[in-house]
């Protein structure tokens, strides 16, 4: 587990003024001696004050200059990344000490760790596991077991754990099945748009500033305390694709992530965010992820290109700069069993399942060539919808490719 305490930078000045006291000193010499010492002390004081006013010492009451742009709404097409300059004075957090072996996912500096070893994963989103979806999208208990049995070992499956759902029933079923098959989960505690009957509905600045305290925070405490000792939980995600001003999001991450850290020493906290374009560029994305409440950074992309997302390099650079792991929490591609040239999404034609396998393989190759720590493909369903969609299914050849892909 990473070090989640507050880090305070202190500039210490250890200035000594040497004054020689002879055994016998005439009054005029003693007066001069005291004058010289006093002048030296005054000089040191004036220099320190001058340096403070010049900004050479850090002032805790003045935040670093960072953009705080409002987060735009979700685009109807991929955005180009915003290029910004990384400050040269960034202090990278020290390497986090983790146990030699641990069944919980932790981090060592900017990388994930499991059982004392560096850890990377390739897995899925599967939001319907816990009950969100149409009747043909929610898997039966046997299908849940079959899904976890089909995965790579220690896959981190991202799924919804929203307030008001069946905690002791469906949540426990999913957690127990994952544990039985040696898998792990990324439970998402809310959705920014209020989808899947999230009772808080669509969020916004007011909710992220203090509105979450009424219902979300009690829910967070309930669910985190229920599973805080459960190794089948890989990490917590606060909100799916949070959308608000950067100032509001940073405050929310500090408070909500900090509360998880207080209650649960075993699990990391992940952000669930869009790429940097959604937060005013790379420095805005970095600003919200510098929160002490966030351990793992995130981006989502639907660029559908046979290579790394154009937004990935900027996120990798900023995650490396602040010394935190990065996951690609959502990546999807529009496809069906045979494809359909007459249908498109975000300007991309519906491809066939075999074509999607090739495109995803090229994307994985380029993505895992970076420092990224994990990828979650969007989205597993138990039964083929027989139409052009972003989902994948048990009969999709993508499943076999992901199972055997060499990380």
C-alpha positions as CSV (number, residue, x, y, z in Angstrom):
1,X,0.0,0.0,0.0
2,X,1.3,3.4,-0.8
3,X,2.2,6.2,1.6
4,X,-1.0,8.3,1.9
5,X,0.2,10.8,4.4
6,X,0.6,14.6,3.7
7,X,4.0,15.7,2.4
8,X,5.3,19.1,3.6
9,X,8.4,20.6,2.1
10,X,10.5,22.6,4.6
11,X,13.4,24.7,3.8
12,X,15.7,24.8,6.8
13,X,18.3,27.5,7.3
14,X,21.1,26.7,9.7
15,X,23.2,29.9,9.9
16,X,25.8,30.3,12.6
17,X,27.5,33.6,13.4
18,X,30.9,32.9,15.1
19,X,31.8,35.5,17.8
20,X,35.1,35.2,19.5
21,X,35.2,36.3,23.1
22,X,38.7,37.1,24.4
23,X,39.2,36.6,28.1
24,X,39.6,40.3,28.8
25,X,38.1,42.9,26.3
26,X,38.2,46.7,26.7
27,X,34.8,48.4,26.8
28,X,35.2,49.9,23.4
29,X,36.1,46.6,21.8
30,X,33.2,44.8,23.6
31,X,30.7,47.4,22.3
32,X,32.1,46.9,18.8
33,X,31.9,43.1,19.2
34,X,28.2,43.3,20.2
35,X,27.5,45.7,17.3
36,X,29.1,43.3,14.8
37,X,27.1,40.4,16.1
38,X,23.9,42.3,16.1
39,X,24.5,43.6,12.6
40,X,25.2,40.1,11.4
41,X,22.0,38.8,12.8
42,X,20.0,41.7,11.3
43,X,21.7,41.0,8.0
44,X,20.7,37.3,8.1
45,X,17.1,38.3,9.0
46,X,16.8,40.8,6.2
47,X,18.2,38.3,3.6
48,X,15.6,35.7,4.7
49,X,12.8,38.2,4.5
50,X,13.9,39.2,1.0
51,X,14.1,35.7,-0.2
52,X,10.6,35.0,1.1
53,X,9.2,38.0,-0.6
54,X,11.0,37.0,-3.8
55,X,9.2,33.6,-3.7
56,X,12.3,31.6,-3.1
57,X,10.7,29.9,-0.1
58,X,7.5,27.9,-0.5
59,X,4.5,29.6,0.9
60,X,1.8,27.2,2.0
61,X,-0.9,29.8,1.6
62,X,-0.2,30.3,-2.1
63,X,-1.0,27.4,-4.4
64,X,1.2,26.5,-7.3
65,X,0.2,28.1,-10.6
66,X,-2.0,25.6,-12.3
67,X,-4.9,25.9,-14.7
68,X,-8.3,25.2,-13.2
69,X,-10.5,25.0,-16.4
70,X,-14.0,23.7,-16.2
71,X,-14.4,20.1,-17.4
72,X,-16.3,20.0,-20.7
73,X,-19.1,17.6,-21.4
74,X,-18.3,14.2,-22.9
75,X,-17.4,14.7,-26.6
76,X,-19.2,13.1,-29.5
77,X,-15.8,12.4,-31.0
78,X,-12.3,12.0,-29.7
79,X,-10.5,15.3,-28.9
80,X,-6.9,16.1,-29.7
81,X,-4.7,16.3,-26.7
82,X,-3.7,19.6,-25.2
83,X,0.1,20.1,-25.0
84,X,1.4,21.8,-21.8
85,X,4.7,22.3,-20.2
86,X,5.6,20.3,-17.1
87,X,7.0,22.4,-14.3
88,X,10.7,21.5,-13.8
89,X,10.3,21.9,-10.0
90,X,8.0,18.9,-9.6
91,X,8.9,16.6,-6.7
92,X,8.3,13.0,-7.4
93,X,7.0,11.1,-4.3
94,X,9.5,8.7,-2.8
95,X,9.2,5.0,-3.5
96,X,6.4,3.4,-1.5
97,X,7.4,0.5,0.8
98,X,5.3,-2.6,0.4
99,X,5.4,-6.0,2.0
100,X,7.6,-8.6,0.4
101,X,4.5,-10.6,-0.4
102,X,0.8,-9.4,-0.2
103,X,-2.4,-10.7,-1.6
104,X,-3.6,-7.1,-1.9
105,X,-2.7,-4.9,-4.9
106,X,-0.4,-2.1,-3.7
107,X,2.0,0.3,-5.4
108,X,5.7,0.9,-5.3
109,X,6.3,4.4,-6.6
110,X,4.7,4.7,-10.0
111,X,3.9,1.0,-10.5
112,X,1.4,-1.6,-9.2
113,X,2.7,-4.5,-7.1
114,X,1.1,-7.8,-6.2
115,X,2.7,-10.6,-4.1
116,X,5.8,-8.4,-3.9
117,X,6.3,-8.3,-7.7
118,X,5.6,-5.6,-10.3
119,X,2.1,-6.2,-11.6
120,X,0.4,-5.4,-14.9
121,X,-3.0,-6.6,-16.1
122,X,-5.3,-6.9,-19.1
123,X,-9.0,-7.3,-18.3
124,X,-12.5,-6.1,-18.8
125,X,-15.3,-3.8,-17.7
126,X,-18.4,-5.9,-16.8
127,X,-20.8,-3.5,-15.2
128,X,-23.8,-5.9,-15.5
129,X,-22.2,-8.4,-13.2
130,X,-23.8,-6.6,-10.2
131,X,-27.2,-6.2,-11.8
132,X,-27.3,-3.2,-14.0
133,X,-28.7,-3.9,-17.5
134,X,-31.5,-5.6,-19.4
135,X,-32.6,-9.1,-18.6
136,X,-30.3,-10.6,-21.3
137,X,-27.3,-8.5,-20.1
138,X,-27.3,-9.5,-16.5
139,X,-25.5,-12.9,-16.0
140,X,-26.9,-15.7,-14.0
141,X,-24.8,-17.0,-11.1
142,X,-23.4,-19.8,-13.3
143,X,-22.4,-17.3,-16.0
144,X,-20.7,-15.1,-13.4
145,X,-18.6,-18.2,-12.4
146,X,-17.9,-19.0,-16.1
147,X,-16.8,-15.5,-16.8
148,X,-14.2,-15.3,-13.9
149,X,-13.0,-18.8,-14.8
150,X,-12.2,-17.6,-18.3
151,X,-10.0,-14.8,-17.3
152,X,-6.2,-14.4,-17.0
153,X,-5.1,-14.9,-13.4
154,X,-5.4,-11.9,-11.2
155,X,-7.5,-9.9,-13.7
156,X,-8.9,-6.7,-12.3
157,X,-12.5,-6.5,-13.5
158,X,-14.1,-3.1,-13.3
159,X,-17.8,-3.2,-12.3
160,X,-20.5,-1.0,-10.6
161,X,-21.1,-1.0,-6.9
162,X,-23.8,1.8,-6.6
163,X,-25.8,2.8,-3.6
164,X,-29.2,1.2,-3.2
165,X,-28.2,-2.1,-4.8
166,X,-28.3,-5.6,-3.3
167,X,-25.2,-5.5,-1.1
168,X,-25.5,-8.8,0.7
169,X,-26.8,-10.7,-2.3
170,X,-25.5,-9.7,-5.8
171,X,-22.3,-7.9,-4.5
172,X,-21.3,-10.8,-2.3
173,X,-22.0,-13.3,-5.2
174,X,-19.7,-11.4,-7.5
175,X,-17.0,-10.9,-4.8
176,X,-17.1,-14.6,-3.8
177,X,-17.0,-15.8,-7.4
178,X,-14.0,-13.6,-8.2
179,X,-12.2,-14.8,-5.1
180,X,-12.9,-18.4,-5.9
181,X,-11.3,-18.0,-9.3
182,X,-8.3,-16.0,-8.3
183,X,-9.6,-12.7,-9.7
184,X,-9.9,-9.2,-8.5
185,X,-12.4,-6.3,-8.8
186,X,-12.4,-2.5,-9.3
187,X,-15.7,-1.6,-7.7
188,X,-16.9,1.8,-8.9
189,X,-19.0,3.6,-6.2
190,X,-21.0,6.1,-8.3
191,X,-21.5,7.3,-11.9
192,X,-21.2,11.0,-12.9
193,X,-24.3,10.9,-15.1
194,X,-26.4,8.9,-12.6
195,X,-26.7,5.9,-14.9
196,X,-27.8,2.4,-13.8
197,X,-30.2,4.0,-11.2
198,X,-27.4,5.7,-9.3
199,X,-29.7,7.5,-6.8
200,X,-27.6,10.7,-6.7
201,X,-28.3,11.3,-10.4
202,X,-26.1,13.6,-12.5
203,X,-23.4,15.2,-10.5
204,X,-21.8,18.7,-10.9
205,X,-19.7,21.3,-9.1
206,X,-22.1,21.5,-6.1
207,X,-22.2,17.8,-5.6
208,X,-18.4,17.4,-5.8
209,X,-17.9,20.4,-3.5
210,X,-20.1,19.3,-0.6
211,X,-23.2,17.6,-1.9
212,X,-21.7,14.1,-1.8
213,X,-21.6,14.3,2.0
214,X,-25.4,13.6,2.4
215,X,-25.7,10.2,0.8
216,X,-22.6,9.2,-1.1
217,X,-20.2,9.4,1.9
218,X,-22.3,7.2,4.1
219,X,-22.5,4.7,1.2
220,X,-18.7,4.8,0.8
221,X,-18.2,4.1,4.4
222,X,-20.7,1.2,4.4
223,X,-19.3,-0.6,1.3
224,X,-15.6,0.1,2.1
225,X,-15.9,-1.3,5.7
226,X,-17.7,-4.3,4.4
227,X,-14.9,-5.3,2.0
228,X,-11.8,-3.6,3.4
229,X,-10.3,-7.0,4.4
230,X,-11.2,-8.7,1.1
231,X,-8.3,-9.4,-1.3
232,X,-10.7,-10.0,-4.2
233,X,-11.1,-6.2,-4.2
234,X,-8.2,-4.8,-6.2
235,X,-8.8,-1.1,-5.8
236,X,-11.7,1.3,-5.2
237,X,-12.9,3.8,-7.8
238,X,-14.7,6.9,-6.4
239,X,-16.8,7.9,-9.5
240,X,-17.0,6.9,-13.1
241,X,-15.8,9.8,-15.4
242,X,-16.2,12.6,-12.8
243,X,-17.1,15.9,-14.5
244,X,-16.8,19.2,-12.7
245,X,-14.3,22.1,-12.3
246,X,-10.8,20.9,-11.4
247,X,-11.0,22.7,-8.1
248,X,-14.1,20.9,-7.1
249,X,-12.8,17.5,-8.2
250,X,-9.5,18.0,-6.3
251,X,-11.4,18.8,-3.2
252,X,-13.6,15.8,-3.6
253,X,-10.7,13.4,-4.3
254,X,-8.9,14.8,-1.2
255,X,-12.0,14.2,1.0
256,X,-13.5,11.0,-0.4
257,X,-10.2,9.3,-1.2
258,X,-8.9,10.3,2.2
259,X,-11.9,8.7,3.9
260,X,-11.2,5.4,2.2
261,X,-7.6,5.6,3.3
262,X,-8.7,6.2,6.8
263,X,-11.1,3.2,6.8
264,X,-9.2,0.8,4.6
265,X,-5.4,0.4,4.8
266,X,-5.4,-2.5,2.4
267,X,-6.7,-1.0,-0.9
268,X,-5.7,1.6,-3.4
269,X,-8.0,4.4,-4.7
270,X,-8.3,5.0,-8.4
271,X,-9.7,8.2,-10.1
272,X,-12.0,6.9,-13.0
273,X,-11.2,10.0,-15.1
274,X,-11.3,10.9,-18.7
275,X,-8.1,11.7,-20.6
276,X,-6.3,15.1,-20.0
277,X,-8.4,16.9,-22.7
278,X,-11.4,16.8,-20.3
279,X,-9.6,18.7,-17.5
280,X,-8.1,21.6,-19.6
281,X,-5.0,19.7,-20.7
282,X,-2.2,17.8,-19.1
283,X,-1.6,20.1,-16.2
284,X,-5.2,20.2,-15.2
285,X,-5.4,16.3,-15.3
286,X,-2.2,16.3,-13.3
287,X,-3.5,18.8,-10.7
288,X,-6.5,16.6,-9.8
289,X,-4.4,13.5,-9.7
290,X,-1.9,15.1,-7.3
291,X,-4.6,14.7,-4.7
292,X,-3.4,12.7,-1.6
293,X,-6.7,10.8,-1.9
294,X,-5.8,9.3,-5.3
295,X,-3.2,6.4,-5.7
296,X,-3.9,5.3,-9.2
297,X,-4.5,7.6,-12.2
298,X,-6.9,6.8,-15.1
299,X,-8.0,7.7,-18.6
300,X,-10.7,6.3,-20.9
301,X,-10.5,6.2,-24.7
302,X,-12.7,5.2,-27.7
303,X,-10.3,6.3,-30.5
304,X,-10.7,2.9,-32.2
305,X,-7.3,3.2,-33.9
306,X,-4.8,0.4,-34.4
307,X,-2.3,1.9,-32.0
308,X,-2.0,3.9,-28.8
309,X,-4.5,6.6,-28.1
310,X,-3.2,10.0,-29.0
311,X,-4.2,11.0,-25.5
312,X,-2.0,8.3,-23.8
313,X,1.5,9.9,-24.0
314,X,0.5,13.0,-22.1
315,X,-1.2,11.0,-19.4
316,X,1.8,8.7,-19.1
317,X,4.1,11.7,-18.8
318,X,2.1,13.3,-16.1
319,X,1.5,10.1,-14.1
320,X,5.3,9.5,-14.2
321,X,6.0,13.0,-13.1
322,X,3.8,12.6,-10.0
323,X,5.0,9.0,-9.4
324,X,1.6,7.3,-9.6
325,X,0.4,4.2,-11.6
326,X,-1.8,4.7,-14.6
327,X,-4.6,2.5,-16.0
328,X,-6.6,2.6,-19.2
329,X,-9.9,2.1,-17.4
330,X,-12.1,1.9,-20.6
331,X,-11.2,1.2,-24.2
332,X,-13.8,0.1,-26.7
333,X,-14.3,-0.7,-30.4
334,X,-17.5,-0.7,-32.5
335,X,-18.0,-4.2,-33.9
336,X,-20.4,-7.1,-34.6
337,X,-19.9,-10.8,-35.6
338,X,-19.6,-9.9,-39.3
339,X,-19.3,-6.1,-39.3
340,X,-21.5,-3.6,-41.1
341,X,-20.0,-0.9,-43.3
342,X,-23.3,1.0,-43.1
343,X,-23.0,1.7,-39.4
344,X,-20.4,3.9,-37.6
345,X,-19.7,5.3,-34.2
346,X,-17.6,8.4,-33.5
347,X,-16.7,8.3,-37.3
348,X,-15.5,4.7,-37.1
349,X,-17.2,1.9,-39.2
350,X,-18.5,-1.2,-37.5
351,X,-15.9,-3.8,-38.0
352,X,-16.2,-7.6,-37.8
353,X,-15.0,-9.5,-34.7
354,X,-11.9,-10.9,-36.4
355,X,-11.0,-7.4,-37.6
356,X,-11.5,-6.0,-34.1
357,X,-9.1,-8.7,-32.7
358,X,-6.3,-7.4,-35.1
359,X,-7.0,-3.7,-34.2
360,X,-7.0,-4.4,-30.5
361,X,-3.8,-6.5,-30.7
362,X,-2.0,-3.5,-32.4
363,X,-3.5,-1.2,-29.7
364,X,-2.3,-3.5,-26.9
365,X,1.2,-3.7,-28.4
366,X,1.5,0.1,-28.5
367,X,-0.2,0.7,-25.2
368,X,1.8,-1.8,-23.2
369,X,5.0,-0.4,-24.8
370,X,4.5,2.6,-22.5
371,X,4.6,2.6,-18.6
372,X,0.9,1.9,-18.3
373,X,-0.1,-0.6,-15.6
374,X,-3.4,-2.0,-16.8
375,X,-6.1,-2.0,-19.4
376,X,-9.8,-2.7,-19.0
377,X,-11.7,-3.5,-22.3
378,X,-15.2,-2.2,-22.7
379,X,-17.5,-4.2,-22.0
380,X,-18.3,-7.9,-21.3
381,X,-21.9,-9.2,-21.7
382,X,-22.9,-12.8,-21.2
383,X,-24.8,-13.1,-24.5
384,X,-24.2,-11.8,-28.0
385,X,-26.5,-8.9,-28.9
386,X,-26.1,-9.7,-32.6
387,X,-25.7,-6.0,-33.6
388,X,-22.9,-3.4,-33.9
389,X,-21.9,-2.5,-30.4
390,X,-18.9,-1.8,-28.2
391,X,-19.4,-5.0,-26.1
392,X,-17.7,-8.3,-26.2
393,X,-19.2,-11.8,-25.5
394,X,-18.1,-15.4,-24.7
395,X,-18.2,-16.4,-28.4
396,X,-16.1,-13.4,-29.5
397,X,-12.6,-14.3,-30.6
398,X,-11.4,-11.2,-28.7
399,X,-11.8,-13.2,-25.5
400,X,-9.3,-15.9,-26.5
401,X,-6.8,-13.2,-27.7
402,X,-7.0,-11.3,-24.4
403,X,-6.6,-14.6,-22.4
404,X,-3.3,-15.5,-24.2
405,X,-1.9,-12.0,-24.9
406,X,1.7,-11.7,-23.6
407,X,2.2,-8.8,-21.2
